[in-house]
Each structure stands twice: as structure tokens, then as C-alpha cells.
Amino acid sequence: MAEKLHFSLVSPARELFSGLVDHVIAPGTEGEFGVLVNHAPFMTTLKNGVVRVLEGDVVKMRIYVRGGFADVTPAGLTILAEEARNLTDVKAEEVDAEIEAARLKLLALDAGDPKQIALQESIAYLEGIRAALAN
């Protein structure tokens, strides 16, 4: 049996995945990167995007992350995401409803309200999930 990479993806809400995989591809701020077993150690920040978990050449899981950090050590890859959703568990209609609700909240705020930035970031994250679902 070939060696496997230990991969763990954690958000503040919960651990989304922990286990042995062949390959992980993640959206680094400097560009997309892949990690296999015995990869050289490094740490990087993540941008919003899809983390793909592969078994052989087959994508077995797609998780949409909102920023965070990736840490590759001799023990494996750990991703600490600000927010994350397994795309298998997400329905486009639910994301559309969340986007609409966030837009209505944004419209209800007064100009200059500090909550605007957080809502705009949330909308961008949700729109990214929506786009990932379409692909």
C-alpha cells in the first residue's frame, strides 16, 4: 500500500475532515498548491476557494474555504479555515437564499456602518460557494 498524507481541515465551527488521503490541492494566496505525502514543510495563507481532496486522480471531496492558513509538516497537512463548507452538503437554493438575506441586511444599514464590510465579505464568500457549485 502506498503511503498516504494525513490531512485535517478545521474551521471555528467544527472539524470538517481528518484522515488519510493521496493528494490535496488548496487555494493559496500566492496561487493554488498541491500537497502529497512527504512534502517539504511550509506554511501559507489561503484565499477563498475550493480545497480538493483526491484519491488517486479522482476528486473525492470539495470543501469551500474562506481564507485561513495551511501548515505542511512531516506529520501532514492541516488547514485552519476562517469558514468552510463541504460542497457535497450545500444546495444552490440555500446559498441563493443566504445571499439574498445578506444583501437585504446590507441595504438596511446606514452608510458608513462598520457592519457593511463584514456583510460584503460574507456575500463574496457565498457567491464563491455558488460559483463553485456550478462547476
DSSP file with accessible surface (Angstrom, degrees, kcal/mol):
  #  RESIDUE AA STRUCTURE BP1 BP2  ACC     N-H-->O    O-->H-N    N-H-->O    O-->H-N    TCO  KAPPA ALPHA  PHI   PSI    X-CA   Y-CA   Z-CA
    1    1 A M              0   0  208      0, 0.0     3,-0.1     0, 0.0     2,-0.0   0.000 360.0 360.0 360.0 133.0    0.0    0.0    0.0
    2    2 A A        -     0   0   77      1,-0.1     2,-0.0     0, 0.0     0, 0.0  -0.364 360.0 -94.4 -70.0 152.4    1.3    3.4   -0.9
    3    3 A E        -     0   0  132      1,-0.1     2,-0.3    -2,-0.0    34,-0.2  -0.347  41.7-146.8 -65.8 150.0    1.9    6.0    1.8
    4    4 A K        -     0   0   58     32,-0.1     2,-0.4    -3,-0.1    18,-0.2  -0.819  10.8-118.6-119.4 156.9   -0.9    8.4    2.5
    5    5 A L  E     -A   21   0A   6     16,-3.3    16,-2.6    -2,-0.3     2,-0.6  -0.796  22.9-131.6 -92.2 130.6   -0.9   12.1    3.5
    6    6 A H  E     -A   20   0A  72     -2,-0.4    71,-2.7    69,-0.2     2,-0.4  -0.761  33.1-175.4 -82.1 123.8   -2.6   12.9    6.8
    7    7 A F  E     +Ab  19  77A   0     12,-3.0    12,-2.3    -2,-0.6     2,-0.4  -0.975  12.1 179.0-126.1 135.3   -5.0   15.8    6.1
    8    8 A S  E     -Ab  18  78A  11     69,-2.2    71,-2.8    -2,-0.4     2,-0.5  -1.000   7.3-168.9-135.8 133.2   -7.1   17.8    8.6
    9    9 A L  E     +Ab  17  79A   0      8,-2.7     7,-2.1    -2,-0.4     8,-1.5  -0.989  13.9 178.4-125.1 121.8   -9.4   20.7    7.8
   10   10 A V  E     -Ab  15  80A  45     69,-2.9    71,-2.8    -2,-0.5     5,-0.2  -0.960  10.4-176.5-127.1 137.9  -10.7   22.7   10.8
   11   11 A S        -     0   0   12      3,-2.6    71,-0.2    -2,-0.4     3,-0.1  -0.795  46.8 -99.7-118.5 170.1  -13.0   25.7   11.0
   12   12 A P  S    S+     0   0  115      0, 0.0     3,-0.1     0, 0.0    71,-0.1   0.837 123.7  51.2 -59.1 -28.1  -14.0   27.6   14.1
   13   13 A A  S    S-     0   0   91      1,-0.2     2,-0.3    71,-0.1    70,-0.0   0.874 125.0 -41.7 -77.1 -39.6  -17.4   25.7   14.0
   14   14 A R        -     0   0  135     -3,-0.1    -3,-2.6     0, 0.0     2,-0.6  -0.987  61.3 -77.8-174.6 169.9  -16.0   22.2   13.6
   15   15 A E  E     -A   10   0A 109     -2,-0.3    -5,-0.2    -5,-0.2     3,-0.1  -0.788  37.0-172.5 -85.3 119.9  -13.5   19.8   12.1
   16   16 A L  E     +     0   0A  24     -7,-2.1     2,-0.3    -2,-0.6    -6,-0.2   0.787  65.4   1.4 -84.9 -30.8  -14.7   19.1    8.6
   17   17 A F  E     +A    9   0A  44     -8,-1.5    -8,-2.7     2,-0.0    -1,-0.3  -0.971  51.6 169.8-158.1 143.5  -12.3   16.3    7.8
   18   18 A S  E     +A    8   0A  56     -2,-0.3     2,-0.3   -10,-0.2   -10,-0.2  -0.884  40.7  86.3-153.0 120.6   -9.4   14.3    9.3
   19   19 A G  E    S-A    7   0A  18    -12,-2.3   -12,-3.0    -2,-0.3     2,-0.4  -0.985  72.3 -57.2 174.0-174.5   -8.0   11.3    7.6
   20   20 A L  E     +A    6   0A 102     -2,-0.3     2,-0.3   -14,-0.2   -14,-0.2  -0.778  52.5 163.7 -96.4 132.4   -5.5    9.8    5.2
   21   21 A V  E     -A    5   0A   1    -16,-2.6   -16,-3.3    -2,-0.4    34,-0.2  -0.879  41.6-125.9-138.5 170.5   -5.6   10.9    1.5
   22   22 A D  S    S-     0   0   45     32,-1.5    15,-0.5     1,-0.3     2,-0.3   0.863  86.0  -5.2 -85.7 -38.9   -3.5   10.7   -1.6
   23   23 A H  E     -CD  36  54A  48     31,-1.5    31,-3.1    13,-0.1     2,-0.4  -0.992  53.0-158.9-160.3 143.2   -3.3   14.4   -2.5
   24   24 A V  E     -CD  35  53A   1     11,-1.9    11,-2.7    -2,-0.3     2,-0.5  -0.998   5.5-163.9-130.4 135.5   -4.8   17.8   -1.5
   25   25 A I  E     -CD  34  52A  25     27,-2.6    27,-2.8    -2,-0.4     9,-0.2  -0.981  17.3-178.5-118.7 128.5   -5.0   20.9   -3.7
   26   26 A A  E     -C   33   0A   0      7,-2.8     7,-2.4    -2,-0.5     2,-1.3  -0.907  33.7-111.8-131.3 156.1   -5.7   24.2   -2.0
   27   27 A P  E     -C   32   0A   7      0, 0.0    20,-2.7     0, 0.0     5,-0.2  -0.630  39.3-172.6 -89.7  85.2   -6.1   27.9   -2.9
   28   28 A G  E >   -CE  31  46A   1     -2,-1.3     3,-1.4     3,-0.8    18,-0.3  -0.378  34.8-119.1 -72.5 155.2   -3.1   29.7   -1.6
   29   29 A T  T 3  S+     0   0   62     16,-2.1    17,-0.1     1,-0.3    -1,-0.1   0.779 118.8  47.8 -65.6 -23.5   -2.9   33.5   -1.7
   30   30 A E  T 3  S-     0   0  179      1,-0.4    -1,-0.3    15,-0.4     2,-0.2   0.365 134.2 -63.9 -94.9   1.7    0.2   33.1   -3.9
   31   31 A G  E <  S-C   28   0A  32     -3,-1.4    -3,-0.8     2,-0.0    -1,-0.4  -0.528  70.2 -51.7 132.3 162.6   -1.5   30.5   -6.1
   32   32 A E  E     -C   27   0A 118     -5,-0.2     2,-0.3    -2,-0.2    -7,-0.0  -0.362  56.6-172.6 -66.0 143.4   -3.0   27.1   -6.0
   33   33 A F  E     -C   26   0A  33     -7,-2.4    -7,-2.8    -2,-0.1     2,-0.3  -0.972  14.6-143.5-139.7 153.4   -0.7   24.4   -4.5
   34   34 A G  E     -C   25   0A  28     -2,-0.3     2,-0.4    -9,-0.2    -9,-0.2  -0.894   8.8-157.8-116.5 148.6   -0.8   20.6   -4.1
   35   35 A V  E     +C   24   0A   0    -11,-2.7   -11,-1.9    -2,-0.3     2,-0.2  -0.995  11.5 176.7-130.0 128.6    0.4   18.5   -1.2
   36   36 A L  E >   -C   23   0A  94     -2,-0.4     3,-1.3   -13,-0.2   -13,-0.1  -0.729  48.6 -67.5-115.4 170.3    1.4   14.9   -1.3
   37   37 A V  T 3  S+     0   0   45    -15,-0.5    -1,-0.1    -2,-0.2   -32,-0.1  -0.252 121.6  21.8 -56.6 145.4    2.8   12.6    1.4
   38   38 A N  T 3  S+     0   0  122     36,-0.2    -1,-0.2     1,-0.2     2,-0.1   0.698  86.1 163.8  66.4  23.7    6.4   13.6    2.4
   39   39 A H    <   -     0   0   71     -3,-1.3    -1,-0.2    34,-0.2    37,-0.1  -0.378  48.1 -95.4 -66.3 149.4    6.0   17.2    1.1
   40   40 A A        -     0   0   66      1,-0.1    -1,-0.1    -2,-0.1    32,-0.1  -0.382  50.4 -98.3 -63.5 141.4    8.6   19.7    2.3
   41   41 A P        +     0   0   88      0, 0.0     2,-0.3     0, 0.0    32,-0.2  -0.337  59.6 141.6 -64.3 141.6    7.3   21.7    5.3
   42   42 A F  E     - F   0  72A  66     30,-1.4    30,-3.3    -3,-0.1     2,-0.4  -0.958  35.6-140.6-167.4 165.9    5.8   25.2    4.7
   43   43 A M  E     + F   0  71A 120     -2,-0.3     2,-0.3    28,-0.2    28,-0.2  -0.994  25.3 164.8-134.2 141.4    3.1   27.5    5.9
   44   44 A T  E     - F   0  70A  26     26,-2.2    26,-2.9    -2,-0.4     2,-0.2  -0.973  34.2-109.1-150.5 162.3    0.9   29.8    3.8
   45   45 A T  E     - F   0  69A  57     -2,-0.3   -16,-2.1    24,-0.2   -15,-0.4  -0.597  32.5-136.3 -89.1 157.9   -2.2   31.8    3.9
   46   46 A L  E     -EF  28  68A   8     22,-2.5    22,-0.6   -18,-0.3   -18,-0.2  -0.848   6.5-150.1-113.9 151.7   -5.3   30.8    1.9
   47   47 A K        -     0   0  113    -20,-2.7    18,-0.2    -2,-0.3     2,-0.1  -0.650  47.4 -71.4-106.1 169.8   -7.7   32.8   -0.2
   48   48 A N  S    S+     0   0   59     -2,-0.2     2,-0.3    18,-0.2    18,-0.2  -0.402  86.7  95.5 -58.5 134.6  -11.4   32.0   -0.7
   49   49 A G  E    S- G   0  65A  10     16,-1.9    16,-3.1    18,-0.1     2,-0.5  -0.975  71.3 -51.6 165.0-174.4  -11.7   28.9   -2.9
   50   50 A V  E     - G   0  64A  24     -2,-0.3     2,-0.6    14,-0.2    14,-0.2  -0.749  31.7-154.8 -96.1 128.3  -12.1   25.2   -3.2
   51   51 A V  E     - G   0  63A   0     12,-3.4    12,-2.6    -2,-0.5     2,-0.5  -0.893  18.6-155.8 -94.0 124.2   -9.9   22.7   -1.4
   52   52 A R  E     -DG  25  62A  65    -27,-2.8   -27,-2.6    -2,-0.6     2,-0.5  -0.918   6.0-158.7-108.3 129.6   -9.9   19.4   -3.4
   53   53 A V  E     -DG  24  61A   3      8,-2.7     7,-3.0    -2,-0.5     8,-1.4  -0.932  16.7-162.9-107.2 123.6   -9.2   16.1   -1.7
   54   54 A L  E     -DG  23  59A  15    -31,-3.1   -31,-1.5    -2,-0.5   -32,-1.5  -0.858  23.3-165.3-114.6 143.8   -8.0   13.4   -4.1
   55   55 A E  E >  S- G   0  58A  52      3,-2.5     3,-2.0    -2,-0.4     2,-0.3  -0.993  82.9 -38.7-117.1 112.4   -7.8    9.6   -4.0
   56   56 A G  T 3  S-     0   0   40     -2,-0.5    -2,-0.0     1,-0.3   -34,-0.0  -0.517 124.9 -31.0  65.1-128.8   -5.6    8.7   -6.9
   57   57 A D  T 3  S+     0   0  159     -2,-0.3     2,-0.5    -3,-0.1    -1,-0.3   0.305 118.4 101.0-100.1   8.5   -6.7   11.0   -9.7
   58   58 A V  E <  S-G   55   0A  84     -3,-2.0    -3,-2.5     2,-0.0     2,-0.6  -0.831  72.1-130.8-103.4 127.7  -10.3   11.3   -8.5
   59   59 A V  E     +G   54   0A  61     -2,-0.5    -5,-0.3    -5,-0.2     3,-0.1  -0.640  29.0 174.9 -74.1 117.7  -11.6   14.2   -6.6
   60   60 A K  E     +     0   0A 137     -7,-3.0     2,-0.3    -2,-0.6    -6,-0.2   0.678  63.0  19.0 -98.1 -22.8  -13.4   12.7   -3.6
   61   61 A M  E     -G   53   0A  32     -8,-1.4    -8,-2.7     2,-0.0     2,-0.4  -0.992  55.2-163.0-152.4 140.7  -14.2   15.9   -1.7
   62   62 A R  E     -G   52   0A  68     -2,-0.3    25,-2.7   -10,-0.2    26,-0.5  -0.993  12.7-176.8-126.3 122.4  -14.5   19.6   -2.4
   63   63 A I  E     -GH  51  86A   0    -12,-2.6   -12,-3.4    -2,-0.4     2,-0.5  -0.981  18.0-143.4-122.1 125.0  -14.6   22.0    0.5
   64   64 A Y  E     -GH  50  85A  19     21,-2.9    21,-2.1    -2,-0.5     2,-0.3  -0.774  23.4-165.8 -89.6 124.8  -15.0   25.7    0.0
   65   65 A V  E     -GH  49  84A   0    -16,-3.1   -16,-1.9    -2,-0.5     2,-0.7  -0.841  21.1-145.2-112.9 149.2  -12.9   27.8    2.4
   66   66 A R  E     - H   0  83A  39     17,-2.8    16,-1.1    -2,-0.3    17,-0.6  -0.910  65.1 -62.8-109.2  96.3  -13.0   31.4    3.4
   67   67 A G  E    S+     0   0A   6     -2,-0.7    15,-0.8    14,-0.2    16,-0.4   0.114  77.3 126.8  56.8-173.0   -9.4   32.3    4.0
   68   68 A G  E     -FH  46  81A   7    -22,-0.6   -22,-2.5    13,-0.3     2,-0.3  -0.853  53.4 -64.6 126.5-157.7   -7.2   30.8    6.7
   69   69 A F  E     -FH  45  80A 105     11,-2.5    11,-2.7    -2,-0.3     2,-0.4  -0.960  25.1-152.0-134.6 149.6   -3.8   29.0    6.9
   70   70 A A  E     -FH  44  79A   0    -26,-2.9   -26,-2.2    -2,-0.3     2,-0.5  -0.987  12.5-169.2-121.0 133.5   -2.3   25.8    5.6
   71   71 A D  E     -FH  43  78A  57      7,-2.8     7,-2.4    -2,-0.4     2,-0.6  -0.976   3.2-166.4-127.9 115.4    0.5   24.2    7.5
   72   72 A V  E     +FH  42  77A   2    -30,-3.3   -30,-1.4    -2,-0.5     5,-0.2  -0.912  21.0 159.2-102.9 123.3    2.5   21.3    6.0
   73   73 A T  E >   - H   0  76A  47      3,-2.9     3,-1.6    -2,-0.6   -34,-0.2  -0.798  59.9 -90.8-129.8 173.9    4.7   19.4    8.5
   74   74 A P  T 3  S+     0   0  125      0, 0.0   -36,-0.2     0, 0.0     3,-0.1   0.801 127.2  58.8 -58.0 -23.4    6.3   16.0    8.5
   75   75 A A  T 3  S-     0   0   79      1,-0.2     2,-0.3   -70,-0.1   -69,-0.2   0.650 119.9 -96.9 -79.6 -17.4    3.0   14.8   10.2
   76   76 A G  E <   - H   0  73A   7     -3,-1.6    -3,-2.9   -37,-0.1     2,-0.5  -0.947  53.3 -37.6 140.1-157.6    0.8   16.0    7.2
   77   77 A L  E     -bH   7  72A   0    -71,-2.7   -69,-2.2    -2,-0.3     2,-0.4  -0.930  42.7-174.6-114.1 129.0   -1.3   19.0    6.1
   78   78 A T  E     -bH   8  71A  50     -7,-2.4    -7,-2.8    -2,-0.5     2,-0.5  -0.991   5.4-164.4-121.8 129.1   -3.5   21.0    8.4
   79   79 A I  E     -bH   9  70A   0    -71,-2.8   -69,-2.9    -2,-0.4     2,-0.7  -0.966   3.6-166.3-112.7 125.2   -5.8   23.7    7.1
   80   80 A L  E     -bH  10  69A  95    -11,-2.7   -11,-2.5    -2,-0.5     2,-0.3  -0.937  18.6-169.3-107.6 103.5   -7.3   26.2    9.6
   81   81 A A  E     - H   0  68A   5    -71,-2.8   -13,-0.3    -2,-0.7   -14,-0.2  -0.740  30.2-138.8 -99.2 144.0  -10.0   27.9    7.7
   82   82 A E  E    S-     0   0A 119    -16,-1.1     2,-0.3   -15,-0.8   -15,-0.2   0.864  94.8  -8.5 -62.8 -36.9  -11.9   31.0    8.8
   83   83 A E  E    S- H   0  66A  59    -17,-0.6   -17,-2.8   -16,-0.4     2,-0.3  -0.964  74.6-177.6-156.9 147.7  -15.1   29.3    7.5
   84   84 A A  E     - H   0  65A  12     -2,-0.3     2,-0.4   -19,-0.2   -19,-0.2  -0.994   9.5-170.5-154.3 146.7  -15.6   26.2    5.5
   85   85 A R  E     - H   0  64A  53    -21,-2.1   -21,-2.9    -2,-0.3     2,-0.6  -0.990  27.1-127.5-140.0 131.3  -18.3   24.1    3.8
   86   86 A N  E >   - H   0  63A  28     -2,-0.4     3,-1.6   -23,-0.2   -23,-0.2  -0.643  22.0-144.6 -73.0 119.7  -18.3   20.7    2.3
   87   87 A L  G >  S+     0   0   10    -25,-2.7     3,-1.1    -2,-0.6    -1,-0.2   0.740  94.9  67.7 -65.4 -19.8  -19.8   21.4   -1.1
   88   88 A T  G 3  S+     0   0  108    -26,-0.5    -1,-0.3     1,-0.2   -25,-0.1   0.830 102.5  47.0 -64.7 -30.8  -21.5   17.9   -1.1
   89   89 A D  G <  S+     0   0  102     -3,-1.6     2,-0.4     2,-0.0    -1,-0.2   0.387  96.4  92.7 -92.1   2.9  -23.7   19.2    1.7
   90   90 A V    <   -     0   0   20     -3,-1.1     2,-0.4    -4,-0.2     3,-0.0  -0.846  57.7-156.0-108.0 134.1  -24.6   22.5    0.1
   91   91 A K    >>  -     0   0  119     -2,-0.4     4,-1.9     1,-0.1     3,-0.5  -0.890  19.0-134.8-106.1 136.7  -27.7   23.2   -2.0
   92   92 A A  H 3> S+     0   0   20     -2,-0.4     4,-2.8     1,-0.2     5,-0.2   0.870 105.2  56.4 -56.4 -40.0  -27.6   26.1   -4.5
   93   93 A E  H 3> S+     0   0  133      1,-0.2     4,-2.0     2,-0.2    -1,-0.2   0.879 106.4  50.1 -62.7 -37.4  -31.1   27.3   -3.5
   94   94 A E  H <> S+     0   0   98     -3,-0.5     4,-2.2     2,-0.2    -1,-0.2   0.903 111.2  48.2 -67.2 -40.8  -30.0   27.6    0.2
   95   95 A V  H  X S+     0   0    0     -4,-1.9     4,-2.7     2,-0.2    -2,-0.2   0.924 109.8  52.7 -65.6 -42.3  -26.9   29.6   -0.9
   96   96 A D  H  X S+     0   0   69     -4,-2.8     4,-2.4     1,-0.2    -2,-0.2   0.910 109.7  49.2 -58.7 -41.5  -29.1   31.9   -3.1
   97   97 A A  H  X S+     0   0   61     -4,-2.0     4,-2.5     1,-0.2    -1,-0.2   0.900 110.7  49.9 -65.9 -39.5  -31.4   32.5   -0.1
   98   98 A E  H  X S+     0   0   67     -4,-2.2     4,-2.4     2,-0.2    -2,-0.2   0.897 110.5  50.2 -65.4 -40.5  -28.4   33.3    2.2
   99   99 A I  H  X S+     0   0   11     -4,-2.7     4,-2.6     2,-0.2    -2,-0.2   0.939 111.6  47.9 -62.2 -46.8  -27.0   35.8   -0.5
  100  100 A E  H  X S+     0   0   97     -4,-2.4     4,-2.3     1,-0.2    -2,-0.2   0.919 111.6  49.8 -62.0 -43.2  -30.4   37.5   -0.7
  101  101 A A  H  X S+     0   0   47     -4,-2.5     4,-2.2     1,-0.2    -1,-0.2   0.919 111.7  48.5 -62.2 -41.7  -30.8   37.7    3.1
  102  102 A A  H  X S+     0   0    8     -4,-2.4     4,-2.4     1,-0.2    -2,-0.2   0.902 110.2  51.6 -66.7 -39.1  -27.3   39.2    3.4
  103  103 A R  H  X S+     0   0  101     -4,-2.6     4,-2.4     2,-0.2    -1,-0.2   0.895 109.3  50.2 -64.4 -39.8  -28.0   41.7    0.6
  104  104 A L  H  X S+     0   0   98     -4,-2.3     4,-1.5     2,-0.2    -2,-0.2   0.908 110.6  49.4 -65.1 -40.8  -31.2   42.8    2.3
  105  105 A K  H  X S+     0   0  134     -4,-2.2     4,-0.7     2,-0.2    -2,-0.2   0.905 110.7  51.2 -61.4 -41.5  -29.3   43.3    5.6
  106  106 A L  H >< S+     0   0   36     -4,-2.4     3,-1.0     1,-0.2    -2,-0.2   0.921 108.5  50.5 -63.6 -43.0  -26.7   45.3    3.8
  107  107 A L  H 3< S+     0   0  142     -4,-2.4    -1,-0.2     1,-0.2    -2,-0.2   0.809 106.0  57.3 -64.4 -29.2  -29.3   47.6    2.2
  108  108 A A  H 3< S+     0   0   83     -4,-1.5    -1,-0.2    -5,-0.2    -2,-0.2   0.659  89.3  95.3 -78.2 -14.0  -30.9   48.2    5.6
  109  109 A L  S << S-     0   0   36     -3,-1.0     2,-0.1    -4,-0.7     3,-0.1  -0.439  80.0-112.8 -79.3 149.5  -27.6   49.5    7.1
  110  110 A D    >   -     0   0  128     -2,-0.1     3,-2.0     1,-0.1     6,-0.2  -0.467  46.1 -85.9 -73.3 151.5  -26.8   53.2    7.2
  111  111 A A  T 3  S+     0   0  100      1,-0.3    -1,-0.1    -2,-0.1     0, 0.0  -0.325 117.0  21.4 -57.0 135.0  -23.9   54.5    5.1
  112  112 A G  T 3  S+     0   0   67      1,-0.3    -1,-0.3    -3,-0.1    -2,-0.0   0.444  82.5 151.2  85.3  -1.2  -20.6   54.1    6.9
  113  113 A D    X   -     0   0   39     -3,-2.0     3,-2.0     1,-0.2     4,-0.4  -0.462  48.7-135.6 -63.8 129.1  -21.9   51.4    9.3
  114  114 A P  T >> S+     0   0  107      0, 0.0     4,-0.7     0, 0.0     3,-0.6   0.724 100.1  70.1 -63.0 -17.3  -19.0   49.2   10.2
  115  115 A K  H 3> S+     0   0  137      1,-0.2     4,-2.2     2,-0.2     5,-0.2   0.689  80.2  79.0 -72.2 -15.2  -21.1   46.1    9.7
  116  116 A Q  H <> S+     0   0   51     -3,-2.0     4,-2.7     1,-0.2    -1,-0.2   0.906  89.5  51.7 -59.8 -43.3  -21.1   46.8    5.9
  117  117 A I  H <> S+     0   0  104     -3,-0.6     4,-2.5    -4,-0.4     5,-0.2   0.933 110.1  47.9 -62.4 -45.9  -17.6   45.3    5.4
  118  118 A A  H  X S+     0   0   56     -4,-0.7     4,-2.3     1,-0.2    -1,-0.2   0.909 113.6  47.9 -62.9 -40.4  -18.4   42.1    7.2
  119  119 A L  H  X S+     0   0   30     -4,-2.2     4,-2.6     2,-0.2    -1,-0.2   0.905 110.6  51.0 -67.3 -40.0  -21.6   41.7    5.2
  120  120 A Q  H  X S+     0   0  104     -4,-2.7     4,-2.3     2,-0.2    -2,-0.2   0.910 111.5  48.2 -63.4 -40.4  -19.8   42.4    1.9
  121  121 A E  H  X S+     0   0  101     -4,-2.5     4,-2.3     2,-0.2    -2,-0.2   0.900 111.2  51.0 -65.7 -39.0  -17.2   39.8    2.7
  122  122 A S  H  X S+     0   0   33     -4,-2.3     4,-2.7    -5,-0.2    -2,-0.2   0.917 109.8  49.4 -64.4 -42.4  -19.9   37.3    3.6
  123  123 A I  H  X S+     0   0   15     -4,-2.6     4,-2.8     2,-0.2     5,-0.2   0.925 110.4  50.6 -63.0 -43.1  -21.7   38.0    0.3
  124  124 A A  H  X S+     0   0   48     -4,-2.3     4,-2.0     2,-0.2    -2,-0.2   0.915 111.1  49.2 -61.5 -41.5  -18.4   37.5   -1.6
  125  125 A Y  H  X S+     0   0    1     -4,-2.3     4,-2.1     2,-0.2    -2,-0.2   0.946 112.7  46.8 -62.3 -47.0  -17.9   34.2    0.2
  126  126 A L  H  X S+     0   0    5     -4,-2.7     4,-2.6     1,-0.2    -2,-0.2   0.891 110.5  52.1 -64.5 -39.2  -21.4   33.0   -0.6
  127  127 A E  H  X S+     0   0   80     -4,-2.8     4,-2.4     2,-0.2    -1,-0.2   0.870 107.8  53.2 -65.6 -33.8  -21.1   34.0   -4.2
  128  128 A G  H  X S+     0   0   14     -4,-2.0     4,-2.4    -5,-0.2    -2,-0.2   0.906 109.0  48.5 -65.3 -41.4  -17.8   32.0   -4.3
  129  129 A I  H  X S+     0   0    0     -4,-2.1     4,-2.3     2,-0.2    -2,-0.2   0.939 110.6  51.6 -61.9 -44.2  -19.7   28.9   -3.0
  130  130 A R  H  X S+     0   0   83     -4,-2.6     4,-1.3     1,-0.2    -2,-0.2   0.913 111.0  47.2 -60.3 -43.8  -22.4   29.5   -5.5
  131  131 A A  H  X S+     0   0   55     -4,-2.4     4,-0.8     1,-0.2     3,-0.3   0.902 110.2  52.9 -65.5 -39.4  -19.9   29.6   -8.4
  132  132 A A  H >< S+     0   0    7     -4,-2.4     3,-0.6     1,-0.2    -1,-0.2   0.868 105.6  54.6 -64.8 -34.7  -18.1   26.5   -7.1
  133  133 A L  H 3< S+     0   0   43     -4,-2.3    -1,-0.2     1,-0.2    -2,-0.2   0.832 103.3  56.0 -66.9 -31.0  -21.4   24.6   -7.1
  134  134 A A  H 3<        0   0   75     -4,-1.3    -1,-0.2    -3,-0.3    -2,-0.2   0.696 360.0 360.0 -74.8 -17.6  -21.9   25.5  -10.7
  135  135 A N    <<        0   0  152     -4,-0.8     0, 0.0    -3,-0.6     0, 0.0  -0.677 360.0 360.0-101.1 360.0  -18.5   23.9  -11.7
